[in-house]
Amino acid sequence: ARKHYHGQTGLFLVAIDANALGDALRWERSRNDELFPHLYGELDLGAVVEILDLRARSDGGHDVPELKP
């Protein structure tokens, strides 16, 4: 959010059940060698478990809500 959406409002964080995506979800290494999820195919809306408001602060950052495990 900080890198791509700094200062933007009206954003949402969508929590997904990764297991429900099956083989379409692949964890690949990013430039800094951390694992990053990539979805190959359409997002099955049945895999959405929660939609949370990503509130913008006055400094342009966002308050990221805590996700349920």
PDB file of N, CA, C and O in Angstrom, chain B, residues numbered from 101:
ATOM      1  N   ALA B 101       0.839  -1.189   0.000  1.00  0.00           N
ATOM      2  CA  ALA B 101       0.000   0.000   0.000  1.00  0.00           C
ATOM      3  C   ALA B 101       0.884   1.253   0.000  1.00  0.00           C
ATOM      4  O   ALA B 101       0.594   2.220  -0.704  1.00  0.00           O
ATOM      5  N   ARG B 102       1.938   1.232   0.775  1.00  0.00           N
ATOM      6  CA  ARG B 102       2.825   2.399   0.860  1.00  0.00           C
ATOM      7  C   ARG B 102       3.479   2.693  -0.493  1.00  0.00           C
ATOM      8  O   ARG B 102       3.566   3.852  -0.900  1.00  0.00           O
ATOM      9  N   LYS B 103       3.933   1.661  -1.183  1.00  0.00           N
ATOM     10  CA  LYS B 103       4.656   1.855  -2.431  1.00  0.00           C
ATOM     11  C   LYS B 103       3.751   2.286  -3.587  1.00  0.00           C
ATOM     12  O   LYS B 103       4.118   3.170  -4.360  1.00  0.00           O
ATOM     13  N   HIS B 104       2.581   1.675  -3.712  1.00  0.00           N
ATOM     14  CA  HIS B 104       1.747   1.901  -4.888  1.00  0.00           C
ATOM     15  C   HIS B 104       0.515   2.772  -4.650  1.00  0.00           C
ATOM     16  O   HIS B 104      -0.039   3.315  -5.605  1.00  0.00           O
ATOM     17  N   TYR B 105       0.076   2.918  -3.408  1.00  0.00           N
ATOM     18  CA  TYR B 105      -1.203   3.592  -3.148  1.00  0.00           C
ATOM     19  C   TYR B 105      -1.107   4.709  -2.119  1.00  0.00           C
ATOM     20  O   TYR B 105      -2.122   5.103  -1.545  1.00  0.00           O
ATOM     21  N   HIS B 106       0.088   5.223  -1.877  1.00  0.00           N
ATOM     22  CA  HIS B 106       0.283   6.286  -0.892  1.00  0.00           C
ATOM     23  C   HIS B 106      -0.653   7.471  -1.191  1.00  0.00           C
ATOM     24  O   HIS B 106      -0.672   7.989  -2.308  1.00  0.00           O
ATOM     25  N   GLY B 107      -1.415   7.882  -0.191  1.00  0.00           N
ATOM     26  CA  GLY B 107      -2.299   9.038  -0.320  1.00  0.00           C
ATOM     27  C   GLY B 107      -3.636   8.752  -0.959  1.00  0.00           C
ATOM     28  O   GLY B 107      -4.484   9.642  -1.016  1.00  0.00           O
ATOM     29  N   GLN B 108      -3.858   7.550  -1.439  1.00  0.00           N
ATOM     30  CA  GLN B 108      -5.134   7.238  -2.078  1.00  0.00           C
ATOM     31  C   GLN B 108      -6.173   6.826  -1.041  1.00  0.00           C
ATOM     32  O   GLN B 108      -5.852   6.194  -0.034  1.00  0.00           O
ATOM     33  N   THR B 109      -7.402   7.190  -1.304  1.00  0.00           N
ATOM     34  CA  THR B 109      -8.505   6.837  -0.422  1.00  0.00           C
ATOM     35  C   THR B 109      -9.447   5.882  -1.150  1.00  0.00           C
ATOM     36  O   THR B 109      -9.319   5.658  -2.354  1.00  0.00           O
ATOM     37  N   GLY B 110     -10.390   5.326  -0.401  1.00  0.00           N
ATOM     38  CA  GLY B 110     -11.378   4.435  -0.991  1.00  0.00           C
ATOM     39  C   GLY B 110     -10.840   3.055  -1.305  1.00  0.00           C
ATOM     40  O   GLY B 110     -11.366   2.372  -2.184  1.00  0.00           O
ATOM     41  N   LEU B 111      -9.793   2.631  -0.596  1.00  0.00           N
ATOM     42  CA  LEU B 111      -9.193   1.324  -0.847  1.00  0.00           C
ATOM     43  C   LEU B 111      -9.745   0.277   0.115  1.00  0.00           C
ATOM     44  O   LEU B 111     -10.186   0.593   1.220  1.00  0.00           O
ATOM     45  N   PHE B 112      -9.711  -0.976  -0.332  1.00  0.00           N
ATOM     46  CA  PHE B 112     -10.148  -2.095   0.486  1.00  0.00           C
ATOM     47  C   PHE B 112      -9.069  -3.172   0.486  1.00  0.00           C
ATOM     48  O   PHE B 112      -8.313  -3.323  -0.474  1.00  0.00           O
ATOM     49  N   LEU B 113      -9.019  -3.904   1.572  1.00  0.00           N
ATOM     50  CA  LEU B 113      -8.146  -5.065   1.685  1.00  0.00           C
ATOM     51  C   LEU B 113      -9.054  -6.289   1.612  1.00  0.00           C
ATOM     52  O   LEU B 113      -9.978  -6.432   2.413  1.00  0.00           O
ATOM     53  N   VAL B 114      -8.791  -7.158   0.664  1.00  0.00           N
ATOM     54  CA  VAL B 114      -9.632  -8.336   0.461  1.00  0.00           C
ATOM     55  C   VAL B 114      -8.877  -9.553   0.982  1.00  0.00           C
ATOM     56  O   VAL B 114      -7.801  -9.883   0.484  1.00  0.00           O
ATOM     57  N   ALA B 115      -9.445 -10.217   1.987  1.00  0.00           N
ATOM     58  CA  ALA B 115      -8.849 -11.426   2.551  1.00  0.00           C
ATOM     59  C   ALA B 115      -9.372 -12.631   1.778  1.00  0.00           C
ATOM     60  O   ALA B 115     -10.573 -12.763   1.544  1.00  0.00           O
ATOM     61  N   ILE B 116      -8.457 -13.500   1.392  1.00  0.00           N
ATOM     62  CA  ILE B 116      -8.763 -14.652   0.543  1.00  0.00           C
ATOM     63  C   ILE B 116      -8.359 -15.940   1.256  1.00  0.00           C
ATOM     64  O   ILE B 116      -7.327 -15.984   1.925  1.00  0.00           O
ATOM     65  N   ASP B 117      -9.169 -16.986   1.115  1.00  0.00           N
ATOM     66  CA  ASP B 117      -8.785 -18.316   1.572  1.00  0.00           C
ATOM     67  C   ASP B 117      -7.873 -18.906   0.499  1.00  0.00           C
ATOM     68  O   ASP B 117      -8.345 -19.386  -0.532  1.00  0.00           O
ATOM     69  N   ALA B 118      -6.576 -18.868   0.747  1.00  0.00           N
ATOM     70  CA  ALA B 118      -5.599 -19.308  -0.248  1.00  0.00           C
ATOM     71  C   ALA B 118      -5.815 -20.762  -0.650  1.00  0.00           C
ATOM     72  O   ALA B 118      -5.617 -21.116  -1.812  1.00  0.00           O
ATOM     73  N   ASN B 119      -6.215 -21.604   0.290  1.00  0.00           N
ATOM     74  CA  ASN B 119      -6.430 -23.023  -0.027  1.00  0.00           C
ATOM     75  C   ASN B 119      -7.555 -23.211  -1.037  1.00  0.00           C
ATOM     76  O   ASN B 119      -7.534 -24.166  -1.815  1.00  0.00           O
ATOM     77  N   ALA B 120      -8.531 -22.315  -1.035  1.00  0.00           N
ATOM     78  CA  ALA B 120      -9.661 -22.426  -1.957  1.00  0.00           C
ATOM     79  C   ALA B 120      -9.262 -22.134  -3.400  1.00  0.00           C
ATOM     80  O   ALA B 120     -10.001 -22.475  -4.323  1.00  0.00           O
ATOM     81  N   LEU B 121      -8.109 -21.511  -3.607  1.00  0.00           N
ATOM     82  CA  LEU B 121      -7.675 -21.173  -4.960  1.00  0.00           C
ATOM     83  C   LEU B 121      -6.963 -22.327  -5.654  1.00  0.00           C
ATOM     84  O   LEU B 121      -6.795 -22.314  -6.873  1.00  0.00           O
ATOM     85  N   GLY B 122      -6.547 -23.318  -4.881  1.00  0.00           N
ATOM     86  CA  GLY B 122      -5.917 -24.505  -5.456  1.00  0.00           C
ATOM     87  C   GLY B 122      -4.634 -24.193  -6.200  1.00  0.00           C
ATOM     88  O   GLY B 122      -3.839 -23.355  -5.774  1.00  0.00           O
ATOM     89  N   ASP B 123      -4.440 -24.883  -7.325  1.00  0.00           N
ATOM     90  CA  ASP B 123      -3.202 -24.764  -8.103  1.00  0.00           C
ATOM     91  C   ASP B 123      -3.074 -23.437  -8.830  1.00  0.00           C
ATOM     92  O   ASP B 123      -2.003 -23.125  -9.349  1.00  0.00           O
ATOM     93  N   ALA B 124      -4.148 -22.643  -8.879  1.00  0.00           N
ATOM     94  CA  ALA B 124      -4.085 -21.341  -9.548  1.00  0.00           C
ATOM     95  C   ALA B 124      -3.216 -20.356  -8.759  1.00  0.00           C
ATOM     96  O   ALA B 124      -2.721 -19.377  -9.318  1.00  0.00           O
ATOM     97  N   LEU B 125      -3.033 -20.616  -7.461  1.00  0.00           N
ATOM     98  CA  LEU B 125      -2.203 -19.749  -6.625  1.00  0.00           C
ATOM     99  C   LEU B 125      -0.818 -20.365  -6.503  1.00  0.00           C
ATOM    100  O   LEU B 125      -0.661 -21.508  -6.073  1.00  0.00           O
ATOM    101  N   ARG B 126       0.184 -19.578  -6.891  1.00  0.00           N
ATOM    102  CA  ARG B 126       1.566 -20.046  -6.809  1.00  0.00           C
ATOM    103  C   ARG B 126       2.391 -19.032  -6.029  1.00  0.00           C
ATOM    104  O   ARG B 126       2.263 -17.824  -6.231  1.00  0.00           O
ATOM    105  N   TRP B 127       3.237 -19.535  -5.138  1.00  0.00           N
ATOM    106  CA  TRP B 127       4.133 -18.688  -4.352  1.00  0.00           C
ATOM    107  C   TRP B 127       5.476 -18.643  -5.049  1.00  0.00           C
ATOM    108  O   TRP B 127       6.139 -19.668  -5.205  1.00  0.00           O
ATOM    109  N   GLU B 128       5.878 -17.442  -5.471  1.00  0.00           N
ATOM    110  CA  GLU B 128       7.109 -17.276  -6.221  1.00  0.00           C
ATOM    111  C   GLU B 128       8.016 -16.276  -5.517  1.00  0.00           C
ATOM    112  O   GLU B 128       7.549 -15.440  -4.744  1.00  0.00           O
ATOM    113  N   ARG B 129       9.289 -16.365  -5.783  1.00  0.00           N
ATOM    114  CA  ARG B 129      10.266 -15.463  -5.165  1.00  0.00           C
ATOM    115  C   ARG B 129      10.189 -14.079  -5.800  1.00  0.00           C
ATOM    116  O   ARG B 129      10.110 -13.943  -7.021  1.00  0.00           O
ATOM    117  N   SER B 130      10.213 -13.053  -4.944  1.00  0.00           N
ATOM    118  CA  SER B 130      10.236 -11.672  -5.422  1.00  0.00           C
ATOM    119  C   SER B 130      11.683 -11.228  -5.594  1.00  0.00           C
ATOM    120  O   SER B 130      12.609 -12.008  -5.372  1.00  0.00           O
ATOM    121  N   ARG B 131      11.874  -9.968  -5.992  1.00  0.00           N
ATOM    122  CA  ARG B 131      13.234  -9.447  -6.208  1.00  0.00           C
ATOM    123  C   ARG B 131      14.086  -9.506  -4.939  1.00  0.00           C
ATOM    124  O   ARG B 131      15.304  -9.675  -5.011  1.00  0.00           O
ATOM    125  N   ASN B 132      13.440  -9.364  -3.776  1.00  0.00           N
ATOM    126  CA  ASN B 132      14.203  -9.408  -2.522  1.00  0.00           C
ATOM    127  C   ASN B 132      14.201 -10.812  -1.917  1.00  0.00           C
ATOM    128  O   ASN B 132      14.483 -10.981  -0.731  1.00  0.00           O
ATOM    129  N   ASP B 133      13.884 -11.808  -2.729  1.00  0.00           N
ATOM    130  CA  ASP B 133      13.934 -13.231  -2.377  1.00  0.00           C
ATOM    131  C   ASP B 133      12.872 -13.664  -1.369  1.00  0.00           C
ATOM    132  O   ASP B 133      12.989 -14.739  -0.782  1.00  0.00           O
ATOM    133  N   GLU B 134      11.842 -12.851  -1.159  1.00  0.00           N
ATOM    134  CA  GLU B 134      10.724 -13.258  -0.313  1.00  0.00           C
ATOM    135  C   GLU B 134       9.656 -13.912  -1.179  1.00  0.00           C
ATOM    136  O   GLU B 134       9.543 -13.615  -2.368  1.00  0.00           O
ATOM    137  N   LEU B 135       8.875 -14.805  -0.577  1.00  0.00           N
ATOM    138  CA  LEU B 135       7.795 -15.441  -1.320  1.00  0.00           C
ATOM    139  C   LEU B 135       6.637 -14.467  -1.501  1.00  0.00           C
ATOM    140  O   LEU B 135       6.277 -13.739  -0.575  1.00  0.00           O
ATOM    141  N   PHE B 136       6.057 -14.459  -2.702  1.00  0.00           N
ATOM    142  CA  PHE B 136       4.983 -13.546  -3.049  1.00  0.00           C
ATOM    143  C   PHE B 136       3.935 -14.338  -3.814  1.00  0.00           C
ATOM    144  O   PHE B 136       4.277 -15.090  -4.727  1.00  0.00           O
ATOM    145  N   PRO B 137       2.647 -14.180  -3.454  1.00  0.00           N
ATOM    146  CA  PRO B 137       1.614 -14.965  -4.139  1.00  0.00           C
ATOM    147  C   PRO B 137       1.256 -14.377  -5.504  1.00  0.00           C
ATOM    148  O   PRO B 137       1.119 -13.163  -5.658  1.00  0.00           O
ATOM    149  N   HIS B 138       1.109 -15.255  -6.480  1.00  0.00           N
ATOM    150  CA  HIS B 138       0.631 -14.880  -7.804  1.00  0.00           C
ATOM    151  C   HIS B 138      -0.554 -15.783  -8.147  1.00  0.00           C
ATOM    152  O   HIS B 138      -0.487 -17.003  -8.000  1.00  0.00           O
ATOM    153  N   LEU B 139      -1.622 -15.167  -8.600  1.00  0.00           N
ATOM    154  CA  LEU B 139      -2.802 -15.921  -8.994  1.00  0.00           C
ATOM    155  C   LEU B 139      -2.813 -16.042 -10.512  1.00  0.00           C
ATOM    156  O   LEU B 139      -2.841 -15.036 -11.221  1.00  0.00           O
ATOM    157  N   TYR B 140      -2.791 -17.264 -11.002  1.00  0.00           N
ATOM    158  CA  TYR B 140      -2.848 -17.533 -12.437  1.00  0.00           C
ATOM    159  C   TYR B 140      -4.259 -18.002 -12.757  1.00  0.00           C
ATOM    160  O   TYR B 140      -4.588 -19.179 -12.609  1.00  0.00           O
ATOM    161  N   GLY B 141      -5.072 -17.074 -13.192  1.00  0.00           N
ATOM    162  CA  GLY B 141      -6.470 -17.373 -13.495  1.00  0.00           C
ATOM    163  C   GLY B 141      -7.362 -16.353 -12.823  1.00  0.00           C
ATOM    164  O   GLY B 141      -6.886 -15.389 -12.222  1.00  0.00           O
ATOM    165  N   GLU B 142      -8.642 -16.570 -12.928  1.00  0.00           N
ATOM    166  CA  GLU B 142      -9.613 -15.657 -12.340  1.00  0.00           C
ATOM    167  C   GLU B 142      -9.752 -15.913 -10.844  1.00  0.00           C
ATOM    168  O   GLU B 142      -9.615 -17.044 -10.378  1.00  0.00           O
ATOM    169  N   LEU B 143     -10.023 -14.856 -10.110  1.00  0.00           N
ATOM    170  CA  LEU B 143     -10.262 -14.982  -8.676  1.00  0.00           C
ATOM    171  C   LEU B 143     -11.671 -15.524  -8.460  1.00  0.00           C
ATOM    172  O   LEU B 143     -12.653 -14.909  -8.874  1.00  0.00           O
ATOM    173  N   ASP B 144     -11.758 -16.671  -7.815  1.00  0.00           N
ATOM    174  CA  ASP B 144     -13.046 -17.251  -7.451  1.00  0.00           C
ATOM    175  C   ASP B 144     -13.586 -16.442  -6.278  1.00  0.00           C
ATOM    176  O   ASP B 144     -13.013 -16.481  -5.189  1.00  0.00           O
ATOM    177  N   LEU B 145     -14.674 -15.714  -6.481  1.00  0.00           N
ATOM    178  CA  LEU B 145     -15.218 -14.859  -5.421  1.00  0.00           C
ATOM    179  C   LEU B 145     -15.672 -15.659  -4.206  1.00  0.00           C
ATOM    180  O   LEU B 145     -15.841 -15.099  -3.123  1.00  0.00           O
ATOM    181  N   GLY B 146     -15.869 -16.953  -4.375  1.00  0.00           N
ATOM    182  CA  GLY B 146     -16.192 -17.810  -3.240  1.00  0.00           C
ATOM    183  C   GLY B 146     -15.027 -17.964  -2.279  1.00  0.00           C
ATOM    184  O   GLY B 146     -15.217 -18.402  -1.144  1.00  0.00           O
ATOM    185  N   ALA B 147     -13.809 -17.606  -2.721  1.00  0.00           N
ATOM    186  CA  ALA B 147     -12.617 -17.688  -1.871  1.00  0.00           C
ATOM    187  C   ALA B 147     -12.454 -16.444  -0.998  1.00  0.00           C
ATOM    188  O   ALA B 147     -11.618 -16.432  -0.094  1.00  0.00           O
ATOM    189  N   VAL B 148     -13.242 -15.401  -1.256  1.00  0.00           N
ATOM    190  CA  VAL B 148     -13.168 -14.172  -0.456  1.00  0.00           C
ATOM    191  C   VAL B 148     -13.800 -14.445   0.905  1.00  0.00           C
ATOM    192  O   VAL B 148     -14.953 -14.867   0.993  1.00  0.00           O
ATOM    193  N   VAL B 149     -13.030 -14.198   1.962  1.00  0.00           N
ATOM    194  CA  VAL B 149     -13.543 -14.446   3.310  1.00  0.00           C
ATOM    195  C   VAL B 149     -13.846 -13.160   4.070  1.00  0.00           C
ATOM    196  O   VAL B 149     -14.584 -13.176   5.055  1.00  0.00           O
ATOM    197  N   GLU B 150     -13.275 -12.045   3.613  1.00  0.00           N
ATOM    198  CA  GLU B 150     -13.507 -10.780   4.315  1.00  0.00           C
ATOM    199  C   GLU B 150     -13.059  -9.617   3.431  1.00  0.00           C
ATOM    200  O   GLU B 150     -12.092  -9.724   2.677  1.00  0.00           O
ATOM    201  N   ILE B 151     -13.787  -8.504   3.541  1.00  0.00           N
ATOM    202  CA  ILE B 151     -13.415  -7.270   2.857  1.00  0.00           C
ATOM    203  C   ILE B 151     -13.311  -6.188   3.924  1.00  0.00           C
ATOM    204  O   ILE B 151     -14.274  -5.912   4.639  1.00  0.00           O
ATOM    205  N   LEU B 152     -12.124  -5.575   4.022  1.00  0.00           N
ATOM    206  CA  LEU B 152     -11.862  -4.608   5.082  1.00  0.00           C
ATOM    207  C   LEU B 152     -11.518  -3.249   4.492  1.00  0.00           C
ATOM    208  O   LEU B 152     -10.863  -3.169   3.453  1.00  0.00           O
ATOM    209  N   ASP B 153     -11.953  -2.190   5.147  1.00  0.00           N
ATOM    210  CA  ASP B 153     -11.652  -0.831   4.740  1.00  0.00           C
ATOM    211  C   ASP B 153     -10.188  -0.531   5.032  1.00  0.00           C
ATOM    212  O   ASP B 153      -9.715  -0.773   6.143  1.00  0.00           O
ATOM    213  N   LEU B 154      -9.469  -0.007   4.047  1.00  0.00           N
ATOM    214  CA  LEU B 154      -8.070   0.371   4.217  1.00  0.00           C
ATOM    215  C   LEU B 154      -8.050   1.889   4.354  1.00  0.00           C
ATOM    216  O   LEU B 154      -7.950   2.609   3.360  1.00  0.00           O
ATOM    217  N   ARG B 155      -8.144   2.361   5.572  1.00  0.00           N
ATOM    218  CA  ARG B 155      -8.298   3.790   5.833  1.00  0.00           C
ATOM    219  C   ARG B 155      -6.994   4.551   5.659  1.00  0.00           C
ATOM    220  O   ARG B 155      -5.937   4.133   6.132  1.00  0.00           O
ATOM    221  N   ALA B 156      -7.099   5.692   4.960  1.00  0.00           N
ATOM    222  CA  ALA B 156      -5.942   6.554   4.753  1.00  0.00           C
ATOM    223  C   ALA B 156      -5.768   7.477   5.951  1.00  0.00           C
ATOM    224  O   ALA B 156      -6.740   8.008   6.489  1.00  0.00           O
ATOM    225  N   ARG B 157      -4.518   7.661   6.361  1.00  0.00           N
ATOM    226  CA  ARG B 157      -4.187   8.596   7.439  1.00  0.00           C
ATOM    227  C   ARG B 157      -3.836   9.951   6.826  1.00  0.00           C
ATOM    228  O   ARG B 157      -3.658  10.061   5.613  1.00  0.00           O
ATOM    229  N   SER B 158      -3.738  10.962   7.654  1.00  0.00           N
ATOM    230  CA  SER B 158      -3.421  12.305   7.175  1.00  0.00           C
ATOM    231  C   SER B 158      -2.010  12.394   6.582  1.00  0.00           C
ATOM    232  O   SER B 158      -1.731  13.298   5.796  1.00  0.00           O
ATOM    233  N   ASP B 159      -1.112  11.456   6.954  1.00  0.00           N
ATOM    234  CA  ASP B 159       0.251  11.471   6.403  1.00  0.00           C
ATOM    235  C   ASP B 159       0.346  10.728   5.068  1.00  0.00           C
ATOM    236  O   ASP B 159       1.434  10.607   4.505  1.00  0.00           O
ATOM    237  N   GLY B 160      -0.782  10.230   4.560  1.00  0.00           N
ATOM    238  CA  GLY B 160      -0.795   9.532   3.278  1.00  0.00           C
ATOM    239  C   GLY B 160      -0.651   8.030   3.396  1.00  0.00           C
ATOM    240  O   GLY B 160      -0.885   7.303   2.431  1.00  0.00           O
ATOM    241  N   GLY B 161      -0.263   7.553   4.584  1.00  0.00           N
ATOM    242  CA  GLY B 161      -0.169   6.116   4.817  1.00  0.00           C
ATOM    243  C   GLY B 161      -1.551   5.534   5.069  1.00  0.00           C
ATOM    244  O   GLY B 161      -2.556   6.241   4.996  1.00  0.00           O
ATOM    245  N   HIS B 162      -1.593   4.254   5.364  1.00  0.00           N
ATOM    246  CA  HIS B 162      -2.867   3.580   5.599  1.00  0.00           C
ATOM    247  C   HIS B 162      -2.815   2.776   6.888  1.00  0.00           C
ATOM    248  O   HIS B 162      -1.777   2.231   7.261  1.00  0.00           O
ATOM    249  N   ASP B 163      -3.949   2.715   7.554  1.00  0.00           N
ATOM    250  CA  ASP B 163      -4.100   1.837   8.706  1.00  0.00           C
ATOM    251  C   ASP B 163      -4.516   0.475   8.182  1.00  0.00           C
ATOM    252  O   ASP B 163      -5.647   0.295   7.731  1.00  0.00           O
ATOM    253  N   VAL B 164      -3.606  -0.478   8.240  1.00  0.00           N
ATOM    254  CA  VAL B 164      -3.884  -1.811   7.736  1.00  0.00           C
ATOM    255  C   VAL B 164      -4.514  -2.632   8.856  1.00  0.00           C
ATOM    256  O   VAL B 164      -3.882  -2.846   9.890  1.00  0.00           O
ATOM    257  N   PRO B 165      -5.748  -3.093   8.668  1.00  0.00           N
ATOM    258  CA  PRO B 165      -6.407  -3.869   9.715  1.00  0.00           C
ATOM    259  C   PRO B 165      -5.730  -5.225   9.910  1.00  0.00           C
ATOM    260  O   PRO B 165      -5.113  -5.771   8.996  1.00  0.00           O
ATOM    261  N   GLU B 166      -5.862  -5.740  11.107  1.00  0.00           N
ATOM    262  CA  GLU B 166      -5.295  -7.046  11.412  1.00  0.00           C
ATOM    263  C   GLU B 166      -6.200  -8.124  10.815  1.00  0.00           C
ATOM    264  O   GLU B 166      -7.422  -8.075  10.947  1.00  0.00           O
ATOM    265  N   LEU B 167      -5.578  -9.083  10.165  1.00  0.00           N
ATOM    266  CA  LEU B 167      -6.341 -10.164   9.564  1.00  0.00           C
ATOM    267  C   LEU B 167      -6.467 -11.335  10.537  1.00  0.00           C
ATOM    268  O   LEU B 167      -5.597 -11.556  11.379  1.00  0.00           O
ATOM    269  N   LYS B 168      -7.546 -12.066  10.408  1.00  0.00           N
ATOM    270  CA  LYS B 168      -7.745 -13.270  11.218  1.00  0.00           C
ATOM    271  C   LYS B 168      -6.857 -14.373  10.653  1.00  0.00           C
ATOM    272  O   LYS B 168      -6.701 -14.487   9.437  1.00  0.00           O
ATOM    273  N   PRO B 169      -6.271 -15.192  11.541  1.00  0.00           N
ATOM    274  CA  PRO B 169      -5.404 -16.294  11.051  1.00  0.00           C
ATOM    275  C   PRO B 169      -6.200 -17.344  10.287  1.00  0.00           C
ATOM    276  O   PRO B 169      -5.629 -18.326   9.813  1.00  0.00           O
TER     277      PRO B 169
END
